[in-house]
């Protein structure tokens, strides 16, 4: 079973649709269909059946899925082991991040890292938190930078994670609402702008109000710009705060923060390029140093 066929099989299993799978694996729809047929012919069994919800795995497909995932993981480990035999730190890194983190925290730090490791080819992919974790699990990216959501993937032992920064949360409001004091009971009556349930930003809002003893946040739905309040990491709104487009309101009680985490897959052998990135990621994105320089905070990372 060729890894290419297994990768296509998993894409179809995940999307339940040949068209979406074709986009995911960068193939024509006809090529995806041909590869699935080739795999079915090799195994002598049908892997998918059609239903109202799209393509569903047959019992044979369900049996193949965990083995396909393991075989692709082993192939990835084999490449990493070969790369580790080379004396120089070379290779490719696919890094995923939320857009706000990429622009506000990663841009300068990655430029620093590339200056120290010019032989490492870096690709940056922007996506939402859920998509980043999916891409990470599928091997499409090597490491993800996003905000931690408590309990989001505690049961997923495939991933290792480390907090690399604590970003303060700020309460923002339309211009003119920048009062020095605000009452929690008053906030509970306000309309809040929030993303859909499941988004890490929505979780921040709900958690802030829950910890204040007010239950879930009084979200009435998405509202027009300037029509409500919001709780977001400061880095996400630093520019608009500076321009005066929104006002910052002092949050009543202790200042809260959101953990910015770096997440990567646990592997038998980490590729040298990823190992170099993990070793360079100090707290608060400290300056990247050459390999022969002794960092102030040496950190060991689990594989």
Buried (B, 14 or more C-beta within 10 A) or exposed (E): BEEBBBBBBBBBBBBBBBEBBBEBBEBEBEBBBBBBEBBBEEBEBBBBEEEEEEBBBBEBBEEBBEEBBEBBBEBBBEEBBEBEEEEEBBBEBBBBBBEBBBBBBBEEBBEBBBEBBEEBEBEBBBBBBBBBBBBBBBBBBBBBBBBBBEEBBEEEEBBBBBEBBBBEBBBBBBEEBBEEEBEEEEBBEBEBBBBEEEBBBBBBBBBBBEEBEBEEBBBEEEBEEEEBBBBBBBBBBEEEBEEEBBBBBEBBEEEBBBBBBBBBBEBEBBBBBBBBBBBBBBEEBBEBBEEEEEEEEEEEBEB
